[in-house]
């Protein structure tokens, strides 16, 4: 496969680190967008890529103008953008709907919905120009079968998935696929937790989705759990 440019958000976490390292080792250009400068600098050192293959920026993904500026900067540096792997997000739960606060709901919407909207708004047209593109997020099966005391997270993730799956329909004629990987939990410490998915298993699914063989896998929720 020819070298492609991949935008990765939230790459300073355990999963994001592995995603960045895996695709860098495969020869692709990497654009890292994160809010933590110290962790971002550490990842840049670990990747040890030549400058022409790496773009790293601290950014507030809730700032739509900043995200658009970043998309232009990535395009200017690499000439094209082929993929977005969006890994930013968190979890707030453990309360019933009446017990939940507006602030917690706003936090979930910000992390999952607004960051995704801004990224897709800025990067999807650039990716579509390549006539070959990939968009991926990681989510949970609760969006399909909600469980008690997860309403704020589930509502936000459901909206995020809707954005991604709608994008899959809007750009399918441009060779762009957009998919959701479902996991129940991520086993970041390799504790062999029942029903959990390891970062390596998630990255393996991503590398498949990134391949030409997965060109017809589009608009899917992919279950990656036992």
C-alpha positions, 0 to 999 in steps of 0.5 A: 500500500502506498503511504497515506496520511492518517489523522489521529485524535486522542493518540496519547492514551494507551489505545491511541499510542498503539494506533499511531505506532502501528500505522507509523511502522507501516510507513504512513504519515501521521497527524496527531491532534491532542490537548495534552502537550506533555503527553503529545511530546512524549509520543512524538519522541517515541514515534521518532519519525522524520519531520516530513512524515509527522504533524503534531498539534495541541488543539481544542477540538471544541473550537471549530475554527481551530479544527478547520485551521488544523485541517488546512495545515495537515493538507498543506503539509502532506498534500492529501488526507486519507483517514481520520481515527477519532479516539477522544472521549470519556465516560460519565455514568452510574446515575439514573436520568433524574440523578444526572446533571446538565453539566455532566450531560454537556460534558458527554456531548462535548467530548463525543458529539461536538468534537466529532462534528467539528472533525468531520466538518473539517476533514471529511471533504479533504478525505473525500478528495482522495477518492479513498478514505477511512473514518473510524471511531470506537464505541460501545454496544449500549448505543443499540441496547442501553443499560441502566444508569448510562443515559448520558454516555449512551445518548452522546455516543449514539449521536456520535455514531449517527454522525459517522454512519450518516457520513458513510452514506454521504460520501460512499461514492467518493471511496470513503468508508466510515465505521464504528468498532464496538467494544464492551470495555478496553483491557489496557492492562492485559488482565484478560478481563472477561468480555473486554477487548485488548488494544491490539485486537482493536488495532487489528480491526482498524488495520483491516478496515484500512486495507483495500480489502475492506473497501465494501465495509461501510456504515457498519457497527462492528462487534469486537467483543466476546 
